Amino acid sequence: MATTAHYDLIIIGGGINGAGIARDAAGRGLKVLLCEKDDLASATSSASTKLIHGGLRYLEHYEFRLVREALTEREVLLGNAPHIIWPLRFVLPHRKDLRPAWMIRLGLFLYDHLGGRKKLPASEGISFAKHVSGAPLRDGVTKGFVYSDCWVDDARLVVLNAIDANGFGAEILTRTKCVGAKRIKDQWQVALRDEETGAERQVSGRMLVNAAGPWCADLINPKNGVVQSDTKADIRLVKGSHIVVPKLFDHDYCYIFQNGDGRIVFAIPYQDDFTLIGTTDVDFAGDPAKVKIDQTEIDYLCKLASGYFKKQISSDDVVWTYSGVRPLYAGNGESENASKVSRDYTLKLEANDGVAPALHVFGGKITTYRKLAEHALQIITKQLGTRDAPWTARETLPGGDFPNASYDEALALYAGQYGWMDRGLLKRLLRAYGTRIELIVGTASKMTDLGTCYGHDLYEAELRYLIDHEWVRKIDDLIWRRSKLGLRLSAEQIAALETRLAPEKQSERVIAAQ
């Protein structure tokens, strides 16, 4: 096992926190390596409800700091990534048997004002007899409230942070597992294994970051963990599951539904033709890589949605499901209901004079990932003796440099530039890649120049870009994380794509073995 490069920072975990820290650190000039045992965003970070939000229900738990920080970040991220983040309006039907109207009004007042809202419209009360969102709802609920939050393509948010980190010089290694990490005085010696070839190599670093998400505790387990550590991980694993059904309504509003058990569930327009419903909160034990929804969760979500919508749904209507495991920082809340455990994050520094420091990332939510990374860099720069110079709040993510941060203006611009392109394809590519659409289209001047069409509107030009620039190697990377084309493609088309990707994987094995 040969020793290779030396780094300032070695990050374990390619989810949103690891990628966010890598981007921030590399942009400050630190030499960074990030290793991820699977694909980027292959676990929790691609299994969210796809929202950039303050967390309205967290106000009931008096988590004002978390809500304020999240609402502030909502405004920042909306400007940083207008291609993959955009405003939504949420409808909250009022049920006086669950929460009184005055409580909801007070909560929405705080929600409107805690985070310095500037870009999004304020909340308001509505009558369902006069509002378009009332038509799909069952009789009996006559009034409600509307407020603002934002949508995000969560998996693409991770990838864009990794792309930017890589552009600043960070080395991003997917399907590369940390199989050992120990301190030798003021250095970390880390063993990495390529999960496809089995090849191992040794790297060294001044500081280690454990951003392994639901595996963060396993990584430092004193009995069988692979990272030398004396930090205790007070982590509670909670499963959240979602279902996708054919669309239940024809407008752009989202719904947030209250339930008698104290939980809330969202129903959100999804990929034009579907409705996304979720999430559940269930304690989880086992391997997070094998998490999946169970029938009880499907029935729970279907029953709750059917209690509000005129159109009834059952498990027979579900076209897709996904589940993720949230690594929540438990503290002293082990006995609490899973839905009440804080979504805040905790950063634990492990440092002593003369030995290499480590930083452990516990908990967190996708909305506050950038702020988490900024806080992590406050600690990292102090440990490494460099200047703390925050920069990410004012810089767009790759592809997000739209004129006036406006998707509509960018769409009009590119519609003129690519007048030959199918409108639906143009809109999808611009939403996914922003101005990086130019890397995909290149010199093409007609649809046939984009190469082979593999089904729906997926062409070779896009596939080639994803392989060359976004670490796509396997079919799920392509159709469920970089896109949601798995909802559109047939089994035969997916099989053909797997065949197409096979030589790319073989090429990677040859390169890694050299």
N, C-alpha and C positions, 0 to 999 in steps of 0.2 A: 504494500500500500504506500504509494508515493505521496510525499507532502507537496502541495502545490502552493497557491497564493496565500498571502497574508492580508487580513482585512481589519478595518477599524471596528466594524459591526457585523456580526453574523446573526441573522434573523431566522428563526424556525417558525414556519407557518405562512402559507400564502393565501390567507383570508383577508378581509378588509383591514384588520388592524396591522397585520404584518406588512401588507402592501403599502398602507398609508405611512407607516413608520419608515419603510424603505425609501419611499418617494421623498419624504421630508428630509431624511438624513442625507441621501445622495445629492439632493438639491443644495445642501449646505457644504458639499465638497468632501463628505466622508466616503471612504471606500467601503461599499456595502455588498454583502452576499445574502440573498434570501433563498432558502430551500423549502420546498413543499413536496410532501411525499406523494401527492396525487396531482390533480390539476388545480390551477388557480380557482379560488371560490368553489371548490368541489364539495364543501360541507355546509356549515351554517350560513356562510355569506351568500349563497345562492338560494337559500331556503327561507328568506324573510317574506313579509307581506308586501315588499317592494315600496315602502313608504319612507320619505324623509319627513318626520313629524316630531312634534314636541312630546306627544304622548298625553293626550287629554286625560286619560284615566289615572295617570300618575299624580295628578293634582289631589285626588282623593287620599293618596298615601303621603301627602305633604312633601313630595319630592320636588320642591320649588326650584332648587338649584339645577337639578337635572333637566327639568322642563325648560327653564330659562336658557340654559346652554344649548339645548336641542333646538329651540325656536330661533335662537340667534344663528346657529349653524344652518338652519333651513334656508335663511336668506343668503348666507355666504355660498352654500353649495348650489343654489339655484342660479347664481351668477357664474359659478365656476364650471358648470357642466349643463348648459341649456339644451344639449342634444339628448341626454339620457335622464334629465330631471325636469319636470314641468309641473305647474300648479294643478291642483284638483280642488273641487268643492265637495264637501262631505255633508250628507243629510243625516241628522240624528232624530229619528221619530221619538216623540215624547210619550213615555209610559209613566203615568203618575203613580202606579203601583210600585215602581222601582226607584225613581228619583224625582223629587218635586221640581217643578219648573224653575223656581227661584235658585235652586242649587245648580242647575244646568246653566242658567243665565250668568250666575256668578263665575262658574268655571270657565265659560266662554269669554267673559270679560277679562279674566286673568290671562287666558290663552291669547287673546288679542293683544295684550299689553306687556306681558312679561318679557318677550324677546325683542322688543323694538321693531315690530312689524312695519315694513315700508312698502314691499312689493305686492303683497297679497291682500285681497279684499277682506274686510272685517266680517264677523259673524252676524247673523240676523235670524229673527223668528219667521216662520213661514206657515201658511195654511195649505194643507195638501189638496184642498178643493181647487186652489188657484195655481198650484206649482206643478211643473212637469214631473217632478219626482214622486208625486202622489199617485199617479195612474197605476203603477205596478203593485202598489201596496194593498193589503187586505183592508176591508172596511173596519172601522172602529178606531183607527189611529187618525186623528184629524189635524193635528198640528205637530210641528217639529222645529228644528233649528238647522241652520247651514253655517259651516265654518270652512276655513282653508287649511290645506296641508299640501304636500307634494308627492308625486310619484318618482320612483327611481328604478332603473334597471340595475339591480343589485350586483349581479355577477359582472356586468360590464363596468361598473364602478370600480371593482377590484382590479380588473384587467387594465383599465386606463391608468390607475395608480402605478401598476407594475410597468406599463409602457413608459410612463414618465420617469420612473426610477431608473429603468434601463437606459433611457436617453441621457440621464445624468451620470451614467457609468456603472450603475449597480448591476451585479450579476444575478439573474433570475433563473433558478434551477427548478423546473417542475419535475415531478416524478423522481424526486431525489430525497431520500429519507435520511434524517440524522439518526445514526445508529450508535453514537457515543459522543460524549462531550465531557471533558475533564479539564480542570485547571492545572497548569504548570506555571507556578508563580503568578506573574502578571499577564499570562496569556491563556486563552482557551485553545485547546486542541480538540478539533471536531472531526469525527469520521462520518463521511457521507457515502450513501450507497445508491447507485442508479437502480431504480426499481424495475427497469425493463432488461438491462444487461447484467445486473448483479455486480458490476464493476464498482470498486470502492476507491475513495481517495481521502486524503487528510488535508484539512485546511486549518489555519490558525487565525485568531482574532483577538482584539483588545477587549471586546465586550460582547456578551451574548444577550439576545432578546428572545424570550419564550412567548411567542404569539400563536401558540398551537390550538387555540380555540377549545373545543371540547376535549382535546387531548392534553391540555396544558398541565393538568394534575398528573396524568399518567407519565408524562415526560420527566417529572421530577419526583416520582414516587420513590421513597427511600428503599423499598424492597426490590423493585424491578425497573425503575426508571433509567433512562439512558443518559440523563444529564445530571452531573454532580451538583447537588443542591441541598441546603438545609432549610429551605422555605416551605412552609406549610400552605397547601392550596385548599382554601375553604370554598370548594366549588360544588354547586348543585346543578346537575344536568336536568334540563327540562325540554321535553319534546314539543315542538310546535308543528302542526300539520295543516295543509291547505288542500282544497279540492277545486277543480276547474270544471265548469259545466257550460253547455251552450248558453248564450247570453239571455239574461232574464229581463232586460229592459233596453230601450233604444235611445237613451240619453247619455250624457257624459258625466252625470253626477255619480258619486259613490255613496254608499250607505254605511253607517256605523250602528249596529244593533245592540241594544242592551239585552241581557239575559238574567233570569231569576237567580242564577248561581253567582252573580256579581261580575261575570266576565262580559267582554264585548267581542263582537265578531264583525269583520268588514266584508262587504260585498262590493267588488270593484270591477269596472269595465276592463277587459283583458284581451289584448291582441285582436281587437276589433270585433271578433265574433264570439267571445266567451265572457263569462263572469268568474272572477276569482273570489273564493269564499274562505276565510280563515281569520284567526288561527285558534288552535287548541293550546292548552297548557297542561302537560302530563309529565310527572316525574319519570325519568328515564334511567335505566341501568343496562349496561351492555356496551357493545362496540358502536360508537356513533356512525361509523362507516356503513353500518347495516340497518340504520334506522328506517322505518317505513310506517305509513299510516296503518291503523287497524280499523276494523269494522265499527267499533264503538265510536271512534272519532268521526268517521264518515257519517254515521247515523246522527251524531250530535250536531254536526254542521248542517246537514240536510234538514233536520227537524227545526233548528233555530231559524234558518233562512225561510223555511216553509211557514213558520209562524208569523212572518212579516209579509212575504210576497203572495200575491194571488196565485201565481204559478207554483205549484207544488213540485218539489224535487226529491228524488231518492237516489240510492247508490247506483241505480241503473242509468242515471243521467250523467254520472261522473266520467269525464273523458281523460282526465289526468289528475294525479295527485303528487304532492311532494312533501317531504318532512325534513326537519332539521333539528339539531340538538343545540340549545342555547347553554353556554357555560356561564351560569349566573353566579356572581359572588355571593355566597350564602351568609357569611358573617355569623350572626346568632339567630338567623331566621329559618333554621332547618325544619321547624315544626309548622311554619306558615304554609298557607295554600300557595301552590306553585305560581299562580297568577299574581301574587302579592310580593314575590321576591324582587328586589330592586334590579332594574336594568342598567344601573349605573356601573361604572368601571372602577377598578382598583389597580394601581401600579405598585408593585412591591420590588424595591431595590435590595439586592443582596451584594453587599460590598464591605470589604475589610482592607485595611492598609496592606499593600504588597501583593494582593491577590486580584485576579481578574474579576470585574463586576458582572452581574447579571441582572436583567430586568424582566419581571414576570408580569404579564398582562392578563388580568382576570375580569371577566364580565364585559359589559359594554353593549352598545347598540349601533347600528350602521349609521344613524344620523349624526352621531358625535365622533365618528372615527377620526376625522381630521383634527379635532380638538384633542382627542386622546393622543394622537401622534405628536402633536405640538407639546403636550404635557410630558410625553415620553422623552422628547428631545431636550426639554429643560433638564431632565435627569441625566440623559446620555452625554450632553455637551459638558455638563459639570464634571462627570466622571472621566471624560476623555480630555478635559482641559481645553476645550474649544469654545468659541463664542456662541451664545444662544441668540440666533437671529431668525425669528419666525418669518416665513415668506409665503406659505401656501394659501393664505386667505385671499390674496390678491391675484393669484395666478390661475388661469383656466387649465382644466385637464385637457389632455390631447383630444383634438377635434372640437373643443368647446368654444373656439374663438369665432363665434358668430357675430355678425354686425349687430351692435346694440344688444348682445346676448339674446337675440330674437330668432327662434326657430322659423317663424313665418317669413321673416326677411331672408333668411338663408335659403329656405325652400324656393322663394321667388327667384333668388339669384341663380341657384343651381338648375331650376326648371328652364331658365333661359340658356344656361350653358350646356345642359344636356337635354335639349328639346326632343331628342330621338328616344330617350329612355322611357320605359313604361312608368307611369305616374306612381303606381303602387310600389314598385321597386325603388324608385327614387326616394319616396317618403320613408320606406323601411331603412334603406342604407343611410340616409341622412340622420335618422333617429339613432341608429346604432353607432355610426362612425363619425358623425359631424363632418368637419372639413377634411377629415382623413379619407372621405369618399374619393378624393382625387388620387390617392394611392391605389385604390381599387380600380377605378375607371381608366387611369393612365391615358393613353392616346386613343382609346376606343371612340368611335363616332357612329356606331350603330349597334343594335342589340347583339348581333352575331359576333361582334368583336369581343364580347365578354366571355366567349368560349362555351363549352358544354353546359347545358342546363341540366341539373341533377334532379329537378322537381320543384314545383311551386315557382319561386323566383330566385333560386339559388344557382349561381353561375360559377364557372371555374375561376373567374377573376376574383370573386369574393373569397372563394375557398383558398386560392393561392395566397391572398393577403393574410388570411387567418393563420395559415401554416407558417408563413414567413415572419409575421409581425406579432402574433398573439398566442403563440405556444400551443396551437391546436394539434393534437396527435390522435385522439380517439373520437369515436362518434358522439359520445355524450358531451365532450368539449364543444363540439360543433352545433349540435341540434338542441341542446338544453341549457348550456351556459353562455356561449357567445351569441346564441340566438334562441328563439323558441320555435324553430321550424319543425321540431318533432311533433307539434300539433297539426302540421299541414302535410307532412310527407307520409307516403305509404310505406308499408313494410318492405316492399320491393325496392323502393327508392333509397330507403335507409341502408338496406343490404348492399346496394350498388355503391353508396358512399363509403361504407366500411371497406369495400374492395379498393376504392380509390385511395383511401387513407393508408392502406397496408404498406405500400412502398415507402411512404414518408416515414412510417415507424421503423422500417428496416434500415432506412438511411440514417436515422438517428442512432440506431444501435451500432452501426458501423463507425460513425463519428465518435461515439462515446467510447468505443473499444480501442480506438487509435491512441 
